[in-house]
Amino acid sequence: MHKKGLKVALYSVILSIITFLSGCEPLLVLDPKGPQAERQASDILLSIGVMAVIVIVVFAMLVYMLVKYRASKQRADYEPPHIEGNLWVEVIMVGIPVLIVAFLSYVSVQSNYIVEAKPKGYEDKEPLVVYASSSNWKWHFSYPEEGIETVNYLYIPTDRPLEFKLYSYGPITSFWIPQLGGQKYAMGDHVTTLHLAADVPGEFMGRNANFSGKGFAENTFNVTAMSQEDFDDWVKEVKETAKPITEEKFEELLEPGHLGHQTYTGTHLEFSPPPSGHDHSEETPESETDTESHTGHEGMSH
């Protein structure tokens, strides 16, 4: 009865796990739609694989030790042999963890340089520059070259590098589109730069990944990737139908609260430029207030 009950309990656990996992959507970070996200997803899977091997080996050794050295009938005066130590055992126990950490550190450093640069395969293409600023609890996307601005939604072309200039009008936030790349902080005193790209058209979720107050949970935005032709048509439509953004309207948008999608012609960069302090860009800016050149506001990367 005991063995039968154990089997029933084991089958129940397995069935529960299968039922639970069957209702789960794929993890967004493991469903990449761009080169930066693909690199990060491969690193995550590599780390999971390394940890899985370690866990399997450790549990196999545990089972072996439990079976081989389980309690047995020894005489009352039995004393196990005293062992001073074993050099090879100590080398293995210390050396293997050091090698694992060194390997993962090497991969992490290599990946960091890759995801901080222009996406692989897009080096010779002109990037679309978007100024992404946050406020409580909204995202403002300014397209200086196109002369338009959106709130809480982002349209991007595929097969073209994206260069986001991030900063905040409130507390520190974190700009994150899981299927396109990792997160990067947006701060109030300088601009950070994030390079992304979308390989395929689609709808993606973006959000603030850093707690920034009670409205943090709904501090999200929608991302739509489309062909360059469709993107150009959208820009043309916005210029023909949307109202211009004014300083008064922008000040109203900065008030704490949640909003739906909004679209404007022009950008707030004209009357409320990004912060120019702590400039650590590689190129010397021609003008600290010239947002059209896109070189005067690139801040320190984090």
C-alpha atoms as one frame of an Amber mdcrd trajectory, in Angstrom:
protein
   0.000   0.000   0.000   2.854   2.292   0.802   4.476   1.901  -2.646   1.120
   2.280  -4.372   0.382   5.496  -2.470   3.829   6.856  -3.342   3.264   6.171
  -7.045  -0.131   7.881  -6.968   1.376  10.930  -5.283   4.225  11.060  -7.828
   1.848  10.782 -10.787  -0.335  13.522  -9.295   2.621  15.887  -8.987   3.731
  15.203 -12.576   0.193  15.693 -13.888  -0.158  18.956 -11.968   3.113  20.288
 -13.371   2.118  19.366 -16.946  -1.302  20.980 -16.514   0.242  24.155 -15.113
   2.880  24.482 -17.810   0.401  23.807 -20.622  -1.437  27.005 -19.718   1.675
  29.198 -19.637   2.594  31.521 -22.471   6.200  31.440 -23.721   8.530  33.653
 -21.727   8.951  36.874 -23.712  12.695  37.014 -23.056  13.002  33.558 -24.646
  10.980  34.595 -27.708  13.356  37.148 -29.277  12.393  39.221 -32.302  15.645
  41.142 -32.689  19.418  40.538 -32.649  19.984  42.083 -29.199  17.232  40.016
 -27.601  18.447  36.904 -29.422  21.898  37.291 -27.918  20.465  37.743 -24.432
  18.123  34.782 -24.845  21.034  32.558 -25.861  22.958  33.680 -22.765  19.978
  32.882 -20.550  19.627  29.414 -22.070  23.375  28.842 -21.712  23.215  29.772
 -18.020  20.202  27.526 -17.491  22.041  24.672 -19.214  25.150  25.104 -17.066
  23.069  25.227 -13.888  21.052  22.184 -14.995  24.244  20.161 -15.489  25.482
  21.190 -12.043  22.171  20.269 -10.393  21.985  16.890 -12.171  25.575  15.995
 -11.228  25.103  17.059  -7.606  21.866  15.090  -7.215  23.416  12.042  -8.885
  26.321  12.190  -6.443  23.883  12.637  -3.564  21.916   9.534  -4.552  25.147
   7.580  -4.993  26.410   8.611  -1.554  23.093   7.836   0.131  22.992   4.383
  -1.401  26.654   3.464  -0.985  27.083   4.816   2.513  23.624   4.199   3.922
  23.300   2.908   7.459  24.383  -0.691   7.908  24.772  -3.129  10.763  28.204
  -2.521  12.186  29.567  -3.738  15.486  29.156  -1.353  18.382  32.869  -0.459
  18.586  33.274   0.254  14.852  35.153   3.450  14.077  35.465   4.688  10.484
  38.979   5.397   9.204  40.289   8.906   9.793  41.114  10.762   6.556  43.300
  13.859   6.654  42.211  15.113   3.231  42.660  14.585  -0.450  44.437  17.129
  -2.636  42.620  16.164  -5.834  39.203  16.338  -4.185  39.969  19.825  -2.881
  41.284  20.955  -6.283  38.133  19.691  -7.993  35.774  21.181  -5.403  37.410
  24.621  -5.718  38.548  24.529  -9.338  35.259  23.594 -11.012  33.268  26.509
  -9.473  36.092  28.912 -10.396  36.056  27.688 -14.013  32.261  27.975 -14.205
  32.269  31.548 -12.864  35.148  32.519 -15.175  33.359  31.081 -18.218  30.041
  32.793 -17.472  31.867  36.053 -16.721  33.641  35.906 -20.083  30.345  35.287
 -21.899  28.635  38.099 -19.988  31.358  40.638 -20.770  31.363  39.690 -24.465
  27.574  39.972 -24.617  27.604  43.334 -22.845  29.809  44.835 -25.551  27.611
  43.317 -28.260  24.267  44.584 -26.941  25.678  48.049 -26.187  26.741  48.516
 -29.805  24.659  48.775 -32.965  22.753  45.536 -33.608  24.701  42.934 -35.540
  23.903  43.100 -39.243  22.723  46.720 -39.031  26.081  48.466 -38.731  25.863
  50.189 -42.142  22.239  51.333 -41.841  21.081  54.727 -40.622  19.320  54.362
 -37.238  15.908  55.720 -36.368  16.460  58.031 -33.389  13.652  58.146 -30.837
  13.717  60.159 -27.623  11.857  58.076 -25.021  11.051  60.018 -21.866   8.982
  58.875 -18.911   6.732  60.671 -16.460   4.322  59.488 -13.765   3.102  57.184
 -15.282   3.434  57.587 -19.019   5.927  57.183 -21.840   6.536  59.994 -24.335
   8.133  59.075 -27.674   9.573  61.901 -29.759  10.625  61.337 -33.377  12.738
  64.453 -34.112  13.508  63.563 -37.739   9.869  62.788 -38.500   8.534  65.678
 -36.426   5.912  63.684 -34.513   5.319  62.533 -30.943   3.292  59.710 -29.381
   2.237  58.856 -25.854   2.162  55.264 -24.552   2.698  53.627 -27.935   5.617
  53.217 -30.285   5.744  52.521 -34.025   9.056  51.301 -35.433  10.280  50.033
 -38.810  11.780  46.572 -39.206  15.228  45.899 -40.672  16.537  49.216 -39.376
  18.581  49.956 -36.239  16.827  51.855 -33.465  18.614  54.340 -31.239  16.641
  55.282 -28.132  17.622  58.307 -26.079  16.244  57.695 -22.591  15.544  60.163
 -19.798  12.892  60.854 -17.190  10.720  63.766 -16.051  10.120  62.030 -12.728
  11.747  59.216 -10.740  14.210  56.786 -12.297  12.427  54.376 -14.631  13.573
  51.481 -16.785  12.779  51.188 -20.495  12.233  47.548 -21.465  10.899  45.739
 -24.541  11.617  42.089 -23.609  11.372  40.678 -27.151  13.758  43.272 -28.574
  16.396  43.607 -25.865  17.294  44.234 -22.262  16.258  47.109 -20.044  18.099
  50.368 -19.493  17.463  53.117 -16.966  15.960  56.507 -17.772  17.054  59.248
 -15.366  16.374  62.916 -14.833  19.846  64.439 -15.075  21.280  62.838 -18.206
  20.440  60.784 -21.277  21.242  57.096 -21.754  21.345  55.390 -25.143  19.856
  52.008 -25.985  20.399  50.241 -29.323  17.704  47.838 -30.538  16.292  46.441
 -33.787  13.241  44.428 -34.850  13.806  41.677 -37.412  10.145  40.922 -38.053
   6.828  42.803 -37.954   4.645  42.256 -34.916   3.091  43.567 -31.729   5.333
  43.714 -28.671   4.888  44.723 -25.055   6.996  47.432 -23.457   7.031  48.603
 -19.862   8.793  50.378 -17.065  10.800  47.675 -15.284  11.730  49.842 -12.296
   9.343  50.592  -9.431   8.436  54.291  -9.611   5.395  54.721  -7.397   1.832
  53.512  -7.078   1.116  53.754 -10.815   4.129  51.637 -11.761   2.107  48.510
 -12.659   0.315  50.300 -15.509   3.364  52.196 -16.753   3.357  50.227 -20.014
   3.375  50.941 -23.739   2.601  49.053 -26.951   5.189  48.527 -29.677   4.273
  47.867 -33.309   6.987  46.858 -35.768   6.190  47.248 -39.469   7.911  47.595
 -42.813   9.665  50.860 -43.638   6.976  51.621 -46.246   4.179  51.189 -43.714
   6.098  53.270 -41.201   6.487  56.099 -43.722   2.755  55.938 -44.487   1.974
  56.171 -40.771   4.216  59.218 -40.365   2.494  60.878 -43.325  -0.937  60.125
 -41.858   0.030  61.551 -38.458   1.251  64.786 -40.015  -2.046  65.145 -41.879
  -4.411  64.336 -39.007  -2.779  64.926 -35.598  -2.800  68.160 -33.631   0.460
  69.904 -32.735   2.003  69.409 -29.310   2.151  72.644 -27.312   4.056  73.566
 -24.194   0.795  73.880 -22.250  -0.398  70.475 -23.448   2.920  68.851 -22.586
   2.869  70.301 -19.078  -0.603  68.790 -18.726   0.695  65.397 -19.894   3.410
  65.488 -17.238   0.845  65.552 -14.437   0.726  62.191 -12.565  -1.865  59.815
 -13.960  -2.582  57.255 -16.654  -3.540  57.955 -20.252  -4.362  55.988 -23.362
  -2.623  56.397 -26.708  -2.127  59.949 -27.975  -0.493  61.357 -31.110   0.830
  64.819 -31.955   2.763  66.629 -34.650   5.975  68.286 -33.566   7.890  67.225
 -30.450   8.324  68.570 -26.949  12.080  68.688 -27.621  11.584  72.137 -29.120
  10.530  73.751 -25.826  11.576  71.118 -23.271  14.922  69.662 -24.448  16.512
  66.606 -22.836  18.981  67.105 -19.986  22.474  67.987 -21.184  24.400  67.316
 -17.973  26.761  64.379 -17.458  27.452  64.089 -21.176  29.688  61.075 -21.792
  29.131  60.625 -25.519  32.065  59.652 -27.715  31.603  62.675 -29.976  31.836
  66.278 -28.801  28.411  67.864 -29.259  28.238  70.883 -31.540  25.519  72.386
 -29.374  24.222  71.216 -26.025  20.688  72.226 -26.970  20.635  71.020 -30.560
  18.347  67.990 -30.396  18.070  67.715 -34.154  21.742  66.661 -34.475  21.200
  63.789 -31.997  24.773  64.118 -30.748  24.484  66.616 -27.959  22.427  64.611
 -25.479  23.869  61.145 -25.393  24.575  60.315 -21.782  26.354  57.708 -19.794
  25.237  54.108 -20.450  24.155  51.854 -17.576
